[in-house]
Amino acid sequence: MVVITLFAVTISACDVKNTSKEKYKIGFVSNTYGIDDQYFNQAFMEEGLSKFAKEENIYVKKEYQKIDSTSEYKLEKNLRKLVKKDYQLIFGTGYNIDYAVNNVSKKYKHTNFAIIDSKVYQPNTVSILFKENEGSFLAGVIAAMKTKTKKVGFIGGSNNDSINRFKYGFLAGVKMTDQHVEVFIKNANTYEQPKIGTKIAANFFNQGADIIFQAAGSTGIGVFKEAKNRKKELKQDVWVIGVDQDQYQQGLPENVTLISVVKRFDKVVYDVSKQSKNHQFQGGKTLLYGLNEDGIKLVKAKENIEDSILKKVNLYKDQIEEGKLTVPGTEEEYKQFEKSL
């Protein structure tokens, strides 16, 4: 069963010279499990909106509307509910939501929409993509320098453009650093099954991998579980690379989180909310967030990565930001990149 959760927050702009309040309402529709998930939605609602509210001299009333749906076909219905309640900006987040945002934004042309990790070609919708391949490249460099077995793994949630950018960026980083490192790759075909993550991770570890990069949502929790169990029970020196948020805590108490490739969802919410509020909304455009745009960053546990590795990573990071190194994000781009190695 897929659970779709709808979130809405009312932001009231206060004019200190006038007791009247101009309400500005931002809504979210996401296939996840709650606003306090300490993951995707917390980054959206708490961090991004808090910064936006502070700089715009507005306050956020934490009056969240939650509608739990039992299937994805209700997405359009939920989006329309926000439109009819006069939400000026509505975010569609997560995967498999592009069709719903496209249909609703096409009908309600006076409402601003924003979609994350996908594209919708409507004049009142801004599409937001991340350059996951850039952060994943740096994670690949770290993995290639850190592995003791010369074997690492990548687990994706599904075969889509975002996951492919993670995958090919990681592959490129590993191979550019050490072509002798073997990379195991597997798509879980689900973002919601930790047991499948555990099973794939166990298979990779059994084949000798000592580092696994997982980009698989809740399925990745199973990867952490398997790594922690092996480190505790079998005393194996294994690591997991986190994704989307800082997943250091997920690796405790065994300390198996090597580094996390973080997507700045908070920055996306802040930027687009401010643009919409200030009548500068970039409808019809696709916004790309990478290292240069501060949309991708690596968050490390200081004790887990040596200074010599960080020095190498920073050199590559500078090259990417300066345009001297282009990181592949598709299979075709990777094949061309591979020829240059």
VOLO-379204 format. One record per residue (C-alpha): residue number from 1; residue in three letters; chain; x, y, z. Coordinates in Angstrom, 1 decimal, padded with zeros to 4 digits. Each point is the difference from the previous one (the first is absolute). Layout:
// VOLO-379204
[NUM, Ala, A, [X, Y, Z]]
...
This chain:
// VOLO-379204
[1, Met, A, [000.0, 000.0, 000.0]]
[2, Val, A, [001.3, 003.4, -000.9]]
[3, Val, A, [-000.8, 002.8, 002.5]]
[4, Ile, A, [-000.3, 003.5, -001.4]]
[5, Thr, A, [000.0, 002.8, 002.6]]
[6, Leu, A, [-001.0, 003.6, -000.7]]
[7, Phe, A, [001.5, 002.9, 002.0]]
[8, Ala, A, [-001.1, 003.6, 000.1]]
[9, Val, A, [001.2, 002.9, 001.9]]
[10, Thr, A, [-001.4, 003.5, 000.2]]
[11, Ile, A, [002.6, 002.9, 000.1]]
[12, Ser, A, [-001.4, 003.4, 001.0]]
[13, Ala, A, [002.0, 003.1, -001.0]]
[14, Cys, A, [-000.3, 002.7, 002.6]]
[15, Asp, A, [000.2, 003.7, -000.8]]
[16, Val, A, [001.2, 001.7, 003.2]]
[17, Lys, A, [-001.7, 003.2, -001.1]]
[18, Asn, A, [-003.3, -001.6, -000.7]]
[19, Thr, A, [-001.9, -002.5, 002.2]]
[20, Ser, A, [-001.2, -001.8, -003.1]]
[21, Lys, A, [001.6, -003.2, -001.1]]
[22, Glu, A, [000.7, -001.2, -003.5]]
[23, Lys, A, [-000.1, -003.8, 000.1]]
[24, Tyr, A, [002.4, -001.8, -002.2]]
[25, Lys, A, [-000.6, -003.8, -000.1]]
[26, Ile, A, [002.4, -002.6, -001.1]]
[27, Gly, A, [-001.0, -003.7, -000.4]]
[28, Phe, A, [001.8, -003.3, -000.4]]
[29, Val, A, [-001.1, -003.3, -001.5]]
[30, Ser, A, [002.4, -002.8, 000.6]]
[31, Asn, A, [000.0, -003.8, 000.1]]
[32, Thr, A, [001.6, -000.4, 003.4]]
[33, Tyr, A, [-001.0, -000.6, 003.6]]
[34, Gly, A, [-000.3, 003.2, 001.9]]
[35, Ile, A, [001.3, 003.5, 000.7]]
[36, Asp, A, [002.2, -001.0, 002.9]]
[37, Asp, A, [001.8, -002.8, -001.9]]
[38, Gln, A, [003.5, 001.4, 000.8]]
[39, Tyr, A, [000.6, -000.4, -003.7]]
[40, Phe, A, [-001.5, 001.3, -003.2]]
[41, Asn, A, [-002.9, 002.0, 001.3]]
[42, Gln, A, [001.7, 001.4, 003.0]]
[43, Ala, A, [002.6, 001.5, -002.2]]
[44, Phe, A, [-002.7, 001.5, -002.2]]
[45, Met, A, [-002.3, 001.4, 002.7]]
[46, Glu, A, [002.1, 000.8, 002.9]]
[47, Glu, A, [003.3, 001.2, -001.4]]
[48, Gly, A, [-001.0, 001.5, -003.3]]
[49, Leu, A, [-003.1, 001.8, 001.2]]
[50, Ser, A, [001.7, 001.2, 003.2]]
[51, Lys, A, [002.7, 001.9, -001.9]]
[52, Phe, A, [-002.6, 001.3, -002.4]]
[53, Ala, A, [-002.3, 001.2, 002.8]]
[54, Lys, A, [002.9, 001.7, 001.9]]
[55, Glu, A, [001.3, 002.0, -003.0]]
[56, Glu, A, [-003.4, 001.0, -001.2]]
[57, Asn, A, [-001.1, 001.1, 003.5]]
[58, Ile, A, [-002.9, -002.4, 000.0]]
[59, Tyr, A, [-000.9, -002.7, 002.5]]
[60, Val, A, [-001.0, -003.5, -000.6]]
[61, Lys, A, [-003.1, -001.4, 001.6]]
[62, Lys, A, [000.7, -003.6, 000.5]]
[63, Glu, A, [-003.5, -001.1, -001.0]]
[64, Tyr, A, [000.6, -002.9, -002.2]]
[65, Gln, A, [-002.7, -001.7, -002.0]]
[66, Lys, A, [000.8, -003.7, -000.6]]
[67, Ile, A, [-002.0, -002.2, -002.3]]
[68, Asp, A, [001.1, -003.6, -000.1]]
[69, Ser, A, [-000.9, -001.7, -003.3]]
[70, Thr, A, [000.1, -003.7, -000.7]]
[71, Ser, A, [000.9, 000.3, -003.7]]
[72, Glu, A, [001.8, 002.3, -002.4]]
[73, Tyr, A, [-003.2, 000.7, -002.0]]
[74, Lys, A, [-001.0, 002.4, 002.8]]
[75, Leu, A, [002.9, 002.3, -000.7]]
[76, Glu, A, [-001.9, 002.2, -002.4]]
[77, Lys, A, [-002.9, 000.2, 002.4]]
[78, Asn, A, [002.3, 001.2, 002.8]]
[79, Leu, A, [001.7, 002.5, -002.3]]
[80, Arg, A, [-003.4, 001.4, -001.0]]
[81, Lys, A, [-001.0, 000.4, 003.7]]
[82, Leu, A, [003.0, 002.3, 000.6]]
[83, Val, A, [-000.8, 002.0, -003.1]]
[84, Lys, A, [-003.6, 000.5, 001.0]]
[85, Lys, A, [001.2, 001.1, 003.5]]
[86, Asp, A, [002.0, 002.8, -001.7]]
[87, Tyr, A, [003.5, -001.3, 000.5]]
[88, Gln, A, [002.2, 002.2, -002.1]]
[89, Leu, A, [002.9, -002.4, -000.3]]
[90, Ile, A, [-000.3, -003.8, 000.0]]
[91, Phe, A, [003.0, -002.4, 000.0]]
[92, Gly, A, [-000.2, -003.5, -001.4]]
[93, Thr, A, [002.7, -002.0, 001.6]]
[94, Gly, A, [001.3, -003.5, -000.3]]
[95, Tyr, A, [-000.3, -002.3, -003.0]]
[96, Asn, A, [-002.9, -001.0, -002.3]]
[97, Ile, A, [-001.8, 003.3, 000.6]]
[98, Asp, A, [000.8, 001.8, -003.3]]
[99, Tyr, A, [-003.2, -001.2, -001.8]]
[100, Ala, A, [-002.2, 001.4, 002.9]]
[101, Val, A, [001.8, 003.4, 000.1]]
[102, Asn, A, [-000.1, 000.3, -003.8]]
[103, Asn, A, [-003.8, -000.7, -000.1]]
[104, Val, A, [-000.9, 002.3, 002.9]]
[105, Ser, A, [002.4, 002.9, -001.0]]
[106, Lys, A, [-001.4, -000.1, -003.5]]
[107, Lys, A, [-003.5, 000.6, 001.3]]
[108, Tyr, A, [000.8, 002.5, 002.7]]
[109, Lys, A, [002.2, 002.5, -001.8]]
[110, His, A, [-000.1, 002.7, 002.7]]
[111, Thr, A, [001.7, -002.2, 002.6]]
[112, Asn, A, [003.7, -000.5, 000.2]]
[113, Phe, A, [001.3, -003.6, 000.1]]
[114, Ala, A, [003.5, -001.4, 000.6]]
[115, Ile, A, [001.0, -003.6, -000.6]]
[116, Ile, A, [003.1, -001.6, 001.5]]
[117, Asp, A, [002.1, -002.7, -001.9]]
[118, Ser, A, [-002.1, 000.1, -003.1]]
[119, Lys, A, [-001.2, 002.3, -002.8]]
[120, Val, A, [-003.3, 001.5, -000.8]]
[121, Tyr, A, [-000.3, 002.2, -003.1]]
[122, Gln, A, [-002.6, 002.5, 001.1]]
[123, Pro, A, [000.4, 003.8, 000.2]]
[124, Asn, A, [-001.1, 000.2, 003.6]]
[125, Thr, A, [002.3, -002.8, 001.2]]
[126, Val, A, [003.7, 000.0, 000.8]]
[127, Ser, A, [001.9, -003.3, -000.2]]
[128, Ile, A, [002.8, -000.5, 002.5]]
[129, Leu, A, [002.8, -002.5, -000.7]]
[130, Phe, A, [003.1, -000.8, 001.9]]
[131, Lys, A, [003.5, -000.8, -001.4]]
[132, Glu, A, [000.2, -003.1, 002.1]]
[133, Asn, A, [002.9, -001.2, -002.2]]
[134, Glu, A, [002.3, 002.7, 001.3]]
[135, Gly, A, [-000.4, -000.9, 003.6]]
[136, Ser, A, [000.1, -003.7, -000.8]]
[137, Phe, A, [003.2, 000.4, -002.0]]
[138, Leu, A, [001.7, 001.3, 003.2]]
[139, Ala, A, [-001.5, -002.8, 002.0]]
[140, Gly, A, [001.5, -002.4, -002.6]]
[141, Val, A, [003.4, 001.5, 000.5]]
[142, Ile, A, [-000.3, -000.5, 003.7]]
[143, Ala, A, [-001.2, -003.6, -000.4]]
[144, Ala, A, [002.9, -000.9, -002.4]]
[145, Met, A, [002.6, 001.4, 002.4]]
[146, Lys, A, [-001.6, -001.4, 003.1]]
[147, Thr, A, [-000.8, -003.6, -001.1]]
[148, Lys, A, [002.3, -002.7, 001.3]]
[149, Thr, A, [-001.5, -002.8, -002.1]]
[150, Lys, A, [000.0, 001.9, -003.4]]
[151, Lys, A, [-003.7, -000.8, -000.2]]
[152, Val, A, [-002.9, 002.5, 000.6]]
[153, Gly, A, [-003.7, 000.0, -000.7]]
[154, Phe, A, [-002.9, 002.2, -001.2]]
[155, Ile, A, [-003.6, -000.6, 000.8]]
[156, Gly, A, [-002.7, 002.1, -001.8]]
[157, Gly, A, [-003.7, 000.2, 000.8]]
[158, Ser, A, [-001.0, -000.2, -003.7]]
[159, Asn, A, [001.1, 000.6, -003.5]]
[160, Asn, A, [-000.7, 003.7, -000.5]]
[161, Asp, A, [001.9, 003.1, -000.9]]
[162, Ser, A, [000.8, 001.1, 003.5]]
[163, Ile, A, [001.2, -003.4, 001.1]]
[164, Asn, A, [002.1, -000.3, -003.2]]
[165, Arg, A, [001.7, 003.3, 000.8]]
[166, Phe, A, [000.9, -001.4, 003.4]]
[167, Lys, A, [001.2, -003.3, -001.5]]
[168, Tyr, A, [002.1, 001.3, -002.9]]
[169, Gly, A, [001.5, 002.8, 002.0]]
[170, Phe, A, [001.1, -002.5, 002.6]]
[171, Leu, A, [001.4, -002.3, -002.6]]
[172, Ala, A, [001.9, 002.8, -001.6]]
[173, Gly, A, [001.5, 001.1, 003.3]]
[174, Val, A, [001.1, -003.6, 000.9]]
[175, Lys, A, [001.5, -000.8, -003.4]]
[176, Met, A, [001.8, 003.4, -000.4]]
[177, Thr, A, [001.7, -000.6, 003.4]]
[178, Asp, A, [000.8, -003.7, -000.4]]
[179, Gln, A, [-001.1, -002.1, -003.0]]
[180, His, A, [000.8, -003.2, 001.8]]
[181, Val, A, [-002.9, 000.5, 002.5]]
[182, Glu, A, [-003.0, -002.2, -000.9]]
[183, Val, A, [-003.5, 001.5, 000.4]]
[184, Phe, A, [-003.0, -002.2, 000.6]]
[185, Ile, A, [-003.3, 001.6, -001.2]]
[186, Lys, A, [-003.6, -000.9, 000.8]]
[187, Asn, A, [-003.4, 001.7, -000.1]]
[188, Ala, A, [-002.3, -000.9, 002.8]]
[189, Asn, A, [-003.0, 001.0, -002.0]]
[190, Thr, A, [-001.6, 001.4, 003.1]]
[191, Tyr, A, [000.6, 002.9, 002.4]]
[192, Glu, A, [-002.1, -001.4, 002.8]]
[193, Gln, A, [001.4, -003.5, 000.8]]
[194, Pro, A, [002.9, 000.0, 002.5]]
[195, Lys, A, [000.1, -003.8, -000.1]]
[196, Ile, A, [000.9, 000.1, -003.7]]
[197, Gly, A, [002.7, 002.5, 000.8]]
[198, Thr, A, [001.4, -002.4, 002.6]]
[199, Lys, A, [-000.1, -002.9, -002.4]]
[200, Ile, A, [001.9, 001.8, -002.8]]
[201, Ala, A, [002.5, 001.4, 002.5]]
[202, Ala, A, [000.7, -003.4, 001.4]]
[203, Asn, A, [000.6, -001.3, -003.5]]
[204, Phe, A, [002.5, 002.8, -000.7]]
[205, Phe, A, [001.8, -000.4, 003.3]]
[206, Asn, A, [000.2, -003.8, -000.6]]
[207, Gln, A, [001.7, 000.7, -003.3]]
[208, Gly, A, [002.6, 002.1, 001.8]]
[209, Ala, A, [-001.3, 003.5, -000.3]]
[210, Asp, A, [000.9, 002.1, 003.0]]
[211, Ile, A, [-001.8, 003.3, -001.0]]
[212, Ile, A, [-003.5, 000.4, -001.3]]
[213, Phe, A, [-001.6, 003.1, -001.4]]
[214, Gln, A, [-003.8, -000.2, 000.3]]
[215, Ala, A, [-002.4, 002.3, -001.7]]
[216, Ala, A, [-003.2, -001.8, 000.8]]
[217, Gly, A, [-002.1, 001.9, 002.5]]
[218, Ser, A, [-001.3, -002.2, 002.9]]
[219, Thr, A, [001.4, -003.1, -001.8]]
[220, Gly, A, [003.4, 001.4, 000.9]]
[221, Ile, A, [-000.8, -000.4, 003.7]]
[222, Gly, A, [000.5, -003.7, -000.5]]
[223, Val, A, [003.5, 000.7, -001.4]]
[224, Phe, A, [000.9, 001.8, 003.2]]
[225, Lys, A, [-001.5, -002.8, 002.1]]
[226, Glu, A, [002.1, -002.6, -001.8]]
[227, Ala, A, [003.2, 002.0, 000.3]]
[228, Lys, A, [-000.5, 000.7, 003.7]]
[229, Asn, A, [-000.7, -003.7, 000.6]]
[230, Arg, A, [003.2, -001.1, -001.8]]
[231, Lys, A, [002.1, 002.6, 001.8]]
[232, Lys, A, [-001.4, -001.0, 003.4]]
[233, Glu, A, [-000.3, -003.7, -000.3]]
[234, Leu, A, [002.6, -000.9, -002.6]]
[235, Lys, A, [002.5, 002.8, 000.7]]
[236, Gln, A, [000.0, 000.9, -003.8]]
[237, Asp, A, [001.3, 003.4, -001.0]]
[238, Val, A, [-002.9, 001.0, -002.2]]
[239, Trp, A, [-001.5, 003.4, -000.9]]
[240, Val, A, [-003.1, 001.5, -001.4]]
[241, Ile, A, [-000.3, 003.3, -002.0]]
[242, Gly, A, [-003.1, 001.9, 000.9]]
[243, Val, A, [-002.3, 001.9, -002.4]]
[244, Asp, A, [-002.2, 003.1, -000.1]]
[245, Gln, A, [000.5, 000.9, 003.6]]
[246, Asp, A, [002.8, -000.4, 002.6]]
[247, Gln, A, [-000.4, -003.6, 001.0]]
[248, Tyr, A, [002.7, -000.2, 002.6]]
[249, Gln, A, [-002.5, -000.8, 002.7]]
[250, Gln, A, [-001.4, -002.8, -002.1]]
[251, Gly, A, [003.4, -001.7, 000.3]]
[252, Leu, A, [000.2, 000.1, 003.7]]
[253, Pro, A, [000.9, -001.5, 002.5]]
[254, Glu, A, [002.4, -002.0, -002.2]]
[255, Asn, A, [001.2, 003.1, -002.0]]
[256, Val, A, [-000.4, -001.4, -003.5]]
[257, Thr, A, [-001.0, 003.3, -001.8]]
[258, Leu, A, [003.1, 000.9, -002.0]]
[259, Ile, A, [-001.5, 003.2, -001.6]]
[260, Ser, A, [-003.3, 001.3, -001.2]]
[261, Val, A, [-000.8, 001.5, -003.4]]
[262, Val, A, [-002.6, 002.7, 001.0]]
[263, Lys, A, [-002.5, 001.6, -002.3]]
[264, Arg, A, [-000.9, 003.4, 001.3]]
[265, Phe, A, [-003.8, -000.3, 000.0]]
[266, Asp, A, [-000.1, 002.8, 002.6]]
[267, Lys, A, [001.8, 002.4, -002.5]]
[268, Val, A, [-002.5, -000.9, -002.7]]
[269, Val, A, [-003.0, 000.8, 002.1]]
[270, Tyr, A, [001.6, 003.3, 001.1]]
[271, Asp, A, [001.0, 001.1, -003.4]]
[272, Val, A, [-003.2, -000.9, -001.8]]
[273, Ser, A, [-002.2, 001.3, 002.8]]
[274, Lys, A, [001.7, 003.3, 000.1]]
[275, Gln, A, [-000.2, 000.3, -003.8]]
[276, Ser, A, [-003.7, -000.7, 000.0]]
[277, Lys, A, [-000.7, 002.3, 002.9]]
[278, Asn, A, [001.9, 002.9, -001.7]]
[279, His, A, [-001.7, -000.6, -003.4]]
[280, Gln, A, [003.2, -001.3, -001.5]]
[281, Phe, A, [-001.2, -003.6, -000.5]]
[282, Gln, A, [001.8, -001.7, -002.9]]
[283, Gly, A, [-002.9, -001.9, -001.4]]
[284, Gly, A, [000.8, -002.2, -003.0]]
[285, Lys, A, [003.6, -000.3, 000.9]]
[286, Thr, A, [002.2, -002.8, 001.3]]
[287, Leu, A, [002.3, 000.9, 002.9]]
[288, Leu, A, [003.1, -002.0, 000.5]]
[289, Tyr, A, [001.7, -000.3, 003.4]]
[290, Gly, A, [003.5, -001.3, 000.2]]
[291, Leu, A, [003.2, 000.8, 001.8]]
[292, Asn, A, [000.2, 003.6, -001.4]]
[293, Glu, A, [-003.6, 000.7, 001.0]]
[294, Asp, A, [000.6, -001.4, 003.5]]
[295, Gly, A, [-002.7, -002.6, -000.8]]
[296, Ile, A, [002.3, -003.0, 000.6]]
[297, Lys, A, [002.4, -000.4, 002.9]]
[298, Leu, A, [001.9, -002.8, 001.8]]
[299, Val, A, [-000.4, -000.4, 003.7]]
[300, Lys, A, [002.6, -002.1, 001.7]]
[301, Ala, A, [000.8, -001.5, 003.3]]
[302, Lys, A, [003.4, 001.5, 000.8]]
[303, Glu, A, [001.5, -003.1, 001.5]]
[304, Asn, A, [-000.9, -002.2, -003.0]]
[305, Ile, A, [002.0, 001.6, -002.8]]
[306, Glu, A, [003.7, 000.8, -000.1]]
[307, Asp, A, [001.3, 003.4, -000.9]]
[308, Ser, A, [001.8, -001.4, -003.0]]
[309, Ile, A, [-003.3, -001.1, -001.5]]
[310, Leu, A, [-001.7, 003.3, 000.8]]
[311, Lys, A, [002.8, 001.8, -001.8]]
[312, Lys, A, [-000.5, -002.0, -003.1]]
[313, Val, A, [-003.8, 000.5, 000.2]]
[314, Asn, A, [000.4, 003.8, 000.3]]
[315, Leu, A, [002.2, 000.1, -003.1]]
[316, Tyr, A, [-002.7, -001.8, -002.0]]
[317, Lys, A, [-002.7, 002.2, 001.5]]
[318, Asp, A, [001.9, 003.1, -001.2]]
[319, Gln, A, [000.3, -001.4, -003.5]]
[320, Ile, A, [-003.7, -000.7, -000.2]]
[321, Glu, A, [-000.9, 003.5, 001.3]]
[322, Glu, A, [002.4, 001.6, -002.4]]
[323, Gly, A, [-001.4, -001.9, -003.0]]
[324, Lys, A, [003.3, -001.9, -000.5]]
[325, Leu, A, [-001.6, -003.4, 000.7]]
[326, Thr, A, [-003.4, -001.1, -001.3]]
[327, Val, A, [-001.6, -002.8, 001.9]]
[328, Pro, A, [-002.1, -002.5, -002.0]]
[329, Gly, A, [-003.6, -000.5, 001.0]]
[330, Thr, A, [-001.3, -002.4, -002.6]]
[331, Glu, A, [001.1, -003.3, -001.5]]
[332, Glu, A, [001.0, 001.6, -003.2]]
[333, Glu, A, [002.0, 002.7, 001.8]]
[334, Tyr, A, [001.7, -002.6, 002.1]]
[335, Lys, A, [001.1, -002.0, -003.0]]
[336, Gln, A, [001.6, 003.1, -001.5]]
[337, Phe, A, [001.6, 000.8, 003.4]]
[338, Glu, A, [001.3, -003.5, 000.3]]
[339, Lys, A, [001.9, 000.3, -003.3]]
[340, Ser, A, [002.0, 002.9, 001.4]]
[341, Leu, A, [001.3, -002.0, 003.0]]
